[in-house]
Amino acid sequence: MKAQLVTLAAGAVLGVFAQAQAAGPGAAAAAKSAAVKLEPIPGSAVKRVRLSAKAAERLGIETGKVEEQPIVRKQMVSGLVMTSQEVAAAPKLAFGGGGVFGAFAQTVAAKSVQPAAQPAPRKAAAGGEEAWIAVSLSPAEWDRLAKDKPARLFPLATREQPADKLLAEPSAMPPIEDLKRTMLTTYYVVNGKDHGLAVNQRMRVELQLAGAEDSQKVVPYGALYYDARGAAWVYVSKEPLAFERQSVQVDRVVGNVAVLTDGPALGTSVVTVGAALLYGAEIFGK
């Protein structure tokens, strides 16, 4: 697959001077030389790719910057819409209340339990009734949770994007142990009557994780190119129409940016569209 991509990229570069090829071998060679040049970089095994302005335009090269952004770690989980009455009536065993988590210290009668039928969704009561969101987490997930931050709610259908952000605030209730599943249930509250949520409705819930929100070095995700060995690269542009391949270390991808632990300096111009084409030109021209 990677070899095919390189071949296609090289073909795209060759297309820049395809018209000149029809005029004769000499014209084609001159066009190729003018369109793309490979220059050695002292102390490096890679080569600098220099394009003509027309070649860069034909290849659709676009650039961005290496920046610093505050990165917030998040986790997507499932949630269930409930009423305050249902929450109040639910069995409660506060986490850390003295029992052994997971009910290993308790004896449970061995009997077959038939799952209860799932009630049909119904609209929350009018008159400004708040909606409660029940979220199940493992103890490790609970420990990582930013417990004072709101949760954002999304419909289960990923193609459905809400017009406005729908946020649920922490309920301040301690998490409740589910002894059968070794899980915790924590609650969030959506205040007001215009939330449009239905009781027993399943939601996707985006939770913010604890940790520093310090600014970190990022590049647009489109700037990354992975070679056949899985190594990550970006093409930096230190001067107009000249591009150099530089190795980067990717910590993680958050949204449409990649967080780097090692890479170009802040403010460096990087190719965000066309990195694969440049790689094909560099490899094909060697």
N, C-alpha and C positions, 0 to 999 in steps of 0.2 A: 504493500500500500504506500509506504513511504517512498519507495523507488518510483512508483507511478506518479506520485505528487511532484517529485523532483523533475521527472520527465515532462510532465505537463507544464511546470513552471518554466523549464528551459524552452519549451515550445512557444510559450507566451512571449518570452524575450526575443526569440528568433522572429516572431511575427512583427516586431517593430521595424525590421528592415526587409520584410518579405517582398515589398514592392520593388526595392532596388535590385533584388536577386533576379527579377525578370529582365532587367536591363543588361545583365551580363555578370560573369564571375567577379570581375574587377570592381564593378559598382557595388555588388553585394558585400564583398570583403570590406570595402571602404565604409559602407553603411553600418556594418556590424561593429567595426572599430570605432566609429563615431557614436554609436548608440550606447555601447557598454564597454567599459575598460576595467580590467583587473589590475590592481596595483599592489605590490608587496608592502607589508607593514613590518618595519624592523622589530625583531624579537617576537613575532607572532606567526603562527602557522596559517592563520586566515588571511584573506586578501580583501583589500578595500574594493568595493564595487562603485564605479563612477558611471553615472548615467547622463545622457544628454537630456536637455529639458523636454524634448519631444518624447523620448523613451520613458521618462518618469511620468509624463502625462498619459501615455498610452497604457502603461502598466497600472495606472490609478494609485500611485504611491501617495499615502497620507501619513502624517506624523503627529505625535503628541509629545507630552513632557513627562519626565520622571517627577513625581510629586510626593508630598506628604499629606496624608489624610487620616483623620481619626477613624479607627476601625473598631466597630462594635461587633462583638461576637454574638451570634444568635443561633437559636435552635428552633426547628419547626416540629410541633407535636400535634396530636389530635385533642379536641376538646368537645364537651357535651353541654348544650344549653339546658339550664335548669331554672326553676323558680326558687325564691327564698324559702318557701314552705317545704319544698323537697329537700333543700339543703339542711334545714332545721330538723327534718324527720330522719335524715340519713344516720346510720350507726356511726358512732364516733369513738375512735381510740387514738388519742393524740400521739404523734411520733415522739419518741424519747420519753414516754410517760412511765417507764419502768419495766415494761414487758420486753421480751426478747423479740427483735424484729423478725418477721417471717413466721411467727408462731411456732418456732422450734421447741419452745418450753411449754407448749400447751398440747393437750390431747384432744383431737377432733374426731368425733364419731364418724366411722366410715359408712357413708350412705350415698346413694346415687342422688344427685341434685339435678333436676331438670331445669334448664335455663328458662327464665321468665320471658314471656313474649314481649317484644319491643313495642312500647306504645307508639301510636301514630303521632307524628309531629302536630302540634297545635300552636296557634299564635299566642304569644305572651299576653297576659291580661292587660287591658287598656288602663288608662288613668295614671300613666307614668310609672308602671311597675318596672323595676330593674330586672335585668337578666343576670343570672349567675352562670359562670363557665367553669365546669369541673375539668381539671387536667390531671392525668396520671403521669407520675414521674418515678424513676428509680431513686433510691437514696443518693446515688452518685450524681444523678442529674439535679436533684434538689440542692446538693451542696454547691454545684456550679452555678446555680440560678442567681441572678441579680434580683433579690427578693423585694426590693422597693421600686422596681421599674414596671411600667404597664406592659400588658401584652397586646399585640395587634392581631385582629381576627380577620380571617380570609375564608371564603366559601371553599367547599371541598373541590369543586370543579376548578381546575387551575386556569381554565380559559376565562373564567368569570372574574373580572377585576372590579372591586367596589369603587364607586365614584369618589367616596371620601374615606379617610382612614377611620376604622372602627377600633377604638381602644377599650381595653378592660383594665381596671385598676386592681391591684392586689387587695384581697378582702381583709387582710390582717389576721385571718384565722390560722392557727397552727395546722400543718399538714396532717391528714388523717391516714393512719395505716390501714392498708388492705392486707389482712393477715393471710389470705388465701393466695394472693398473687405476689406477695413481697414487694408491693408497690405503695406509693404514697399518692394521695389525692389532695391537691391544693385548689383553691377557688379564687376566681377573679370576678369582678362585678362591672357590668355595663349599666351605667346610670341613665335615667331618662326613659322616655316612651317612644322615641323615634328610631330605635336601633333596628327594627324590622326583623328581629330574631324570633325563631319559633322554638318552643320547648321541645326537648329531645332532638333538636337539630345538631348534627355533627359539623364541626368547624375545624379548619386548620388554624393553629394558634402559634404565633411567632413570639418566642420568649427571648429576652435579652439575658446574656450570661454575665456573670461577675468577672471583674478584671479591669485593669487600667484601660482607659480609652485614649491613650497617648497616640499622637500622630505617628504613622509608620510609612516607610517608603513603599510606593505603589507605582505600577505601570498599568495602562489599559490592558485587559486580558488579550485583546487582539494583537498586541505587540509580541506575545510569546510565540516562539517556534521551537518545537521539539524535534531533534534529529533522530536517526534510526536507533541510536543507543539510549534514547530517552533523556538526553541532556537538554536543558532549556537555554535558549538564546534569545537575544533581541538584537536588532540592527540599530545602531546609534548613528546619528548624523551630526558630525562636528563641523561640517561645512556644507553649503548647498550642493545637492545632487551627489554627495559622496556618502557611502554607507559602509559601516564596519560592524561585523558580527562580534558580539560580546556575550560571554557566558554570564548567566544569572542563577541565583539560588532562590527558589520559590518556597515560601513558607506555607501559604495557602491561597486559595482563590475566594474572594468575598464579592459576590455580585458580579460586576463587570470589570473588576480590577484584580490584579495579582499582587499580593504582599511579598516583598522581597527581603531576604536577609542579607543578600549580597548582590550588587549590581552597579549600574552607572550612577554617577553623582546626581543630586537633585538638580532639576532644571535641564538635564540633558535631553535633547530631542531624540525620540525613538520612532521607528516606523510602526504604525498601527494597522495599516492596510498595505499588503504587498510583501510581507516578510518572506513568505514561502517562495514568491517569485524571485526575490533577491537571492535566496539560498540556491534556487535552481540555476540562476545565472552564474553564481560564484562557483558551484560545483561543476556545472557544464563547461565552464570556460577554462577549468584547470587542465 
